[in-house]
Amino acid sequence: MHVVNYALSGKQPITACLLSAAFFGALGSSFIYGYNLSVVNAPALFIKAFYNTTWIERYGEPLAAETATLLWSVTVSIFAIGGLLGALAVSIILKVLGRKGTLLLNNIFAVIAALLLTLGERAKSFEMLIIGRLIIGVNSGIALSALPMYLGEITPRHIRGSIGQFNSILICLGVFMGQVLGLPELLGQESRWSYLFSFLALPAILQLCVLPFLPESPRYLLIERRDEAGAERAFQRFLGKKDVSQELEEVHAEARAQENLHTASVLQLLRSPGVRWQLITIIITMACYQLCGLNAIWYYTNGILREAGFAENIIPYITLSTGAIETLAAIISGLVIERIGRRPLLIFGFSAMAVFFSLLTVFLNFQERLSWMPYFSYISILAVIASFCSGPGGIPFVLTGELFEQSFRPAAFMIAGTVNWLSNFAVGLLFPFIQETLQSFAFLVFVVVCVLGAIYLFVVLPETKNKTFMDISKSFAKINKIPAPSPSNEMELVLSSKPDMNGRVQDIAKMESSF
């Protein structure tokens, strides 16, 4: 038991293989999603002008204001529609191609989208831009389900949160890179804006060059593909040690316990009382992730800063600093998540966002009376962003992988992804109307969402750090009103499922008794 105790103590070093899988997996997935959240801000005026010019060339008259607004709204919001389509399709792709195979296939969507978005101006086709945004949305929808699942299954539980935060960190880096390249000195010019979208192909190509040489998820190989040799090699490379028998036995035990459980469908997951509150928790957490208001700041950040009183020529640089703060907060969260835990970071993040959104509302109402008040509005925006990235910006994806065992996980990610993208679409569609109606009080809507989310998580969510998937299921047994399985019951289930492997099961029993 020395190897297991050593690992559980957190002293086992993180291997280059595991870091490479986390970084390059996130680079070709989360990074692209983050980049697309911010990349349309800088060239917005140029894209609208391109739409108008194309319309005049086709129809001999200028684009009507209502039609121009509609085309731009579709261009922005269709990204979320593509994300929803990707989230709905991901469980089927994961089952056929596995976690790594899904990530590799997904790069094809990124490359196709980059070509359409880049060549749309040259082809004088705004339809190519809209279709490109749809396809890159599909890419992001698949990525935000496949990547957290892959990272959760390849990582030892004592660092599962930290490695899982690569998803959040690379989203933030993507947002930041979209802001940097959109500066007027770089690609934020009328003659260069289409090249902003060419950059999408680079992280996809880098992932295609590296990920094929890294292992597939050992849990997927062993439980779903029955490939013990492949799973053993994968564990050896990810953990950096030869003797991975205990890791294999842990997955074997789960596989035997689920011998008669096929991968659950969405309907089966919805009907299962044993995971009811896990599902409710993921739905609420993922809805709060989008409805807490951060995407409203990203989609309309320039307008918010303009209304806050900042000069037009410095707005791109102020926006750049928001991306830098977001990235820094995400990195700090990744460093402390295994010490502080998921639950405190989530509750603190949503609570702090509620406080700073309230302050932002106050400052926006007084900025016309006091010349220095816009600076407090700006500080509040930075504080909202830092609060979001301290927990709510990445932990919901980690939790989706942790709260469900192997058979329920694909369906859980499909539901989480659906909620995520529908909420994303709702914010992009409704926030302009909310802002027009409520003016400076618009952000109070997000205060309510953040407060309700924090209260729910405080009451319902148990801590999941350094726990096995079975331990986490036991934490929800009482609220789900089902009896928590005892160790003896679990062992009986294992024994009954594989009577011809008594020797190996006895070894597991000895191993569990030594804990």
Sequence and secondary structure as in RCSB ss.txt:
>XXXX:A:sequence
MHVVNYALSGKQPITACLLSAAFFGALGSSFIYGYNLSVVNAPALFIKAFYNTTWIERYGEPLAAETATLLWSVT
VSIFAIGGLLGALAVSIILKVLGRKGTLLLNNIFAVIAALLLTLGERAKSFEMLIIGRLIIGVNSGIALSALPMY
LGEITPRHIRGSIGQFNSILICLGVFMGQVLGLPELLGQESRWSYLFSFLALPAILQLCVLPFLPESPRYLLIER
RDEAGAERAFQRFLGKKDVSQELEEVHAEARAQENLHTASVLQLLRSPGVRWQLITIIITMACYQLCGLNAIWYY
TNGILREAGFAENIIPYITLSTGAIETLAAIISGLVIERIGRRPLLIFGFSAMAVFFSLLTVFLNFQERLSWMPY
FSYISILAVIASFCSGPGGIPFVLTGELFEQSFRPAAFMIAGTVNWLSNFAVGLLFPFIQETLQSFAFLVFVVVC
VLGAIYLFVVLPETKNKTFMDISKSFAKINKIPAPSPSNEMELVLSSKPDMNGRVQDIAKMESSF
>XXXX:A:secstr
 HHHHHHHTT S   HHHHHHHHHHHHTTHHHHHHHHHTTTTTHHHHHHHHHHHHHHHHSS   HHHHHHHHHHH
HHHHHHHHHHHHHHHHHHHHHHHHHHHHHHHHHHHHHHHHHHHHTTTTT HHHHHHHHHHHHHHHHHHHHHHHHH
HHHHS GGGHHHHHTHHHHHHHHHHHHHHHHTSTTTT STTTTTHHHHTTHHHHHHHHHHGGGS   HHIIIIIS
  HHHHHHHHHHHHT S  HHHHHHHHHHHHHTTT     HHHHHH GGGHHHHHHHHHHHHHHHHTSHHHHHHT
HHHHHHHTT  GGGHHHHHHHHHHHHHHHHHHHHHHHHHH HHHHHHHHHHHHHHHHHHHHHHHHHTTT TTHHH
HHHHHHHHHHHHHHTTTTTHHHHHHHHSS TTTHHHHHHHHHHHHHHHHHHHHHHHHHHHHHHGGGTTHHHHHHH
HHHHHHHHHH    TT  HHHHHHHTTTTTTS    HHHHHHHHHHH GGGHHHHHHHHHHHHH 
